[in-house]
Each structure stands twice: as C-alpha cells, then as structure tokens.
C-alpha cells in the first residue's frame, strides 16, 4: 500500500520547485505515477509511506510539444497514447507509435509519460531505445536563486545504470528532445514472458531512410534495450549499412554481430538469439514502413517470430 501525508498539484514550475525545496526527505515528484504504484504495491515493496507527493501533471509549461529546426521538443507530461493519436508526432517520431502500441494497455498509456519512463531508468524500459536512436536529449531545470535555469544532456549519458540517472537533487525534467525524422520508416520489436502488458526481456528500435530510388540505405538508427544495465546504440551496424544497397542478405549479415553485446546476467543465450532476430526484423520492418517493397515479407516475418 502507498500512503502519503500530503499530495500537491502545482500549476507552475516555480510552485513545483518551491514545494520540492520545502518537502521532507523521501518526498517524490510524480507525473503518471505508473511506476511508483506497482513498486509500492504489497508484495513488491510492502507498505510504503512517502511524506509528500508532488504531481506535476497540471503544469502547462510541461505539456505539449514543439517542432523546430529539425528537432521535436516533448514536454515532460507527454504520454505514450499521444504517439498513437497525434498525427504530427506519428510522422516526426516514426518508431514511437510502434513502441507505444507495445507499452502496457490503453489506460496506462493515457497516464504513463515518456519522460517518467526514462527517469525510472529500468533496463527493461521501452522508451529509452527509440529515444536514443533518435539522438534524444533530456532537458533538466533547477532553481538558481529566483531564476529557473536549464541544462541538457544526451539521454544515453543521462542513464547511468539500473535506476541510476544524472538527475541531481532539486532538479526537475522539463522535456525530452529528439531529432525530427519525418520521411523515415520506423519499427520496434519486443519480447517478454507474456504477450499482454509485457515487460521487455529484449527490445529493439530502428528508424531508416532510403535514397529516392528506395534501393540504398541513406540513414539508419538502431538501439537495443534489455540486454544489459543500459540501452545501447548500435552505431557500428548503422555505419555498415549507410550507403549500401538494400538486401535481405546484407541485413542478415550485419544482424549477427550485436549478439555479442548482450551483457545481461540472466538468460544470456536466449537474449543473444533474440537480438539477432530483432535487429533483422526491426530493419526490415522499418524499410517496409517507409515504403520499400521487400520480397517474401510474410516469410521473413515468420522467420523472426
């Protein structure tokens, strides 16, 4: 059971900082709270008492998104469901709809925020590989005297290990910023111990752009999650593909090497087998998503199952 003495819902970032500064030790910031509630459920952490909860979902300046100069700035309160229903987000962040459809269920997607998923820093977190593949950065604010100051750092550097991030005491995440990849194809592959509400054992994100003839890889972005303490960007595989003629044989060849990147302490051989198939499937499905006509698509999909 989760209990608290006070539950605050500030309407401005300045008010949130004031509440955070005055809150007793052990108090928490929350948005969707979809991570903290299961953690506090009896059987996971037993009875949990938090002095004060500060809910930032009513802060307008943390909501919405902007698309400028080739980047998409997602406010902290952007939830997973928006990547399925907002047409602009679907176009500019092409792997996020595929990630989101795998993320929990409809009710949780309406609550769970991408920023919260990243701050939670679970090795099984779905949102991190897509964001890393899209050169994601995290924007962090802090109160400096009477002023609010901001800093940004790559999400790949922000995540330091299971449950460990670069967020400092007194700081609040204000946005996730990614490359706009309109015109790319996207894909997300995931496997776990069940199909419904699955927690990842392995997940892979891919975004791909071809030349106008749709015969050559112009740009490729790949990332893996669930294979070690932090998500991985597969820059070596990306470089092997850029500028090359698209073929199933090439994709199958480059999908072999990432198996050796598995650094999990459990089910290592299983994860290695899954990684090879997922990298291959993610690349092929991203190509199909951007309109490339790959032969024998149904046969290939069956081979990755």
C-alpha positions, 0 to 999 in steps of 0.5 A: 500500500502507498500512503502519503501525508500530503499530495500537491498539484502545482500549476507552475514550475516555480510552485513545483520547485518551491514545494520540492525545496520545502518537502521532507526527505523521501518526498517524490515528484510524480507525473503518471505515477505508473511506476511508483504504484506497482513498486509500492504495491504489497508484495513488491515493496510492502507498505510504503509511506512517502511524506509528500507527493508532488504531481506535476501533471497540471503544469502547462509549461510541461505539456505539449510539444514543439517542432523546430529546426529539425528537432521535436521538443516533448514536454515532460507530461507527454504520454505514450497514447499521444504517439498513437493519436497525434498525427504530427508526432506519428510522422516526426517520431516514426518508431514511437507509435510502434513502441507505444502500441507495445507499452502496457494497455490503453489506460496506462498509456493515457497516464504513463509519460515518456519522460517518467519512463526514462527517469525510472531508468529500468533496463527493461524500459521501452522508451529509452531505445527509440529515444536514443536512436533518435539522438534524444536529449533530456532537458533538466531545470533547477532553481538558481536563486529566483531564476529557473535555469536549464541544462541538457544532456544526451539521454544515453549519458543521462542513464547511468545504470539500473535506476541510476540517472544524472538527475541531481537533487532539486532538479526537475525534467522539463522535456525530452528532445529528439531529432525530427525524422519525418520521411523515415520508416520506423519499427520496434520489436519486443519480447517478454514472458507474456504477450499482454502488458509485457515487460521487455526481456529484449527490445529493439528500435530502428528508424531508416531512410532510403535514397529516392530510388528506395534501393540504398540505405541513406540513414539508419538508427538502431538501439537495443534495450534489455540486454544489459544495465543500459540501452545501447546504440548500435552505431557500428551496424548503422555505419555498415549499412549507410550507403549500401544497397538494400538486401535481405542478405546484407541485413542478415549479415550485419544482424549477427554481430550485436549478439555479442553485446548482450551483457545481461546476467540472466538468460544470456543465450536466449537474449543473444538469439533474440537480438539477432532476430530483432535487429533483422526484423526491426530493419526490415520492418522499418524499410517496409514502413517507409515504403520499400517493397521487400520480397517474401515479407510474410516469410521473413516475418515468420522467420523472426517470430 
